[in-house]
C-alpha cells in the first residue's frame, strides 16, 4: 500500500454563534445566548503543498467518510 505524505494543520470549525435562533426575541439580552462552543480547533492532516500557502488564501476541503451497514439495525 502506498504511504501518502501529510502535514499536520490546525483548523477552526465554526458552529452557530447563538444558542437560540432569535437571541434578542422578547427583549432578551443576546449576549446571554452566545454559544461558548461555537468554535472548535482541531488538528487535521493536509496535503504537503498547503504547508507554505500565503496568508489569507482560502480552501474548501472535501471530507471522505467510511460507512458500514449496521450489524443490529440493518434492514
C-alpha positions in Angstrom: 0.0 0.0 0.0 1.3 3.4 -1.0 2.0 5.7 2.0 0.8 9.3 1.4 2.7 12.3 2.8 0.8 14.6 5.0 1.3 17.7 7.2 -0.4 18.5 10.4 -2.5 21.7 10.5 -4.9 23.3 13.0 -8.2 24.2 11.5 -11.0 26.2 13.1 -14.6 24.9 12.8 -17.3 27.5 13.3 -20.7 26.5 14.5 -23.8 28.6 15.5 -22.8 31.8 17.3 -26.0 31.7 19.3 -27.8 29.0 21.3 -31.2 30.3 20.1 -32.5 31.1 16.6 -33.7 34.5 17.7 -31.3 35.6 20.6 -32.9 39.0 21.0 -36.6 37.9 20.9 -38.9 39.3 23.5 -36.3 41.8 24.7 -33.7 39.2 25.7 -30.0 40.1 26.1 -28.4 38.5 23.1 -25.1 38.3 24.9 -26.6 35.7 27.3 -27.4 33.5 24.3 -23.8 33.3 22.9 -22.7 29.7 22.2 -19.5 29.1 24.1 -18.9 26.1 21.9 -19.3 27.9 18.6 -15.6 27.5 17.8 -13.6 24.2 17.7 -10.0 24.0 16.9 -8.9 20.6 15.7 -5.7 19.1 14.3 -6.0 17.6 10.8 -3.7 16.2 8.1 -3.5 18.1 4.8 -1.5 17.8 1.6 2.1 18.9 2.0 1.6 21.6 -0.7 -0.5 23.5 1.9 2.4 23.9 4.3 3.6 27.1 2.6 0.5 28.9 1.3 0.1 32.6 1.6 -1.8 34.2 4.5 -5.5 34.8 3.7 -5.7 32.1 1.0 -9.0 30.2 1.2 -9.6 26.4 0.8 -12.5 24.1 0.9 -11.7 20.5 1.9 -13.6 17.5 0.8 -14.5 15.1 3.5 -14.1 11.4 3.0 -16.1 9.1 5.1 -16.3 5.4 5.7 -19.6 3.6 6.1 -20.8 0.2 7.1 -24.2 -1.5 7.4 -25.3 -1.7 11.0 -24.9 -5.2 12.4 -28.1 -4.9 14.6 -30.3 -2.4 12.8 -29.8 -3.3 9.2 -33.0 -3.9 7.1 
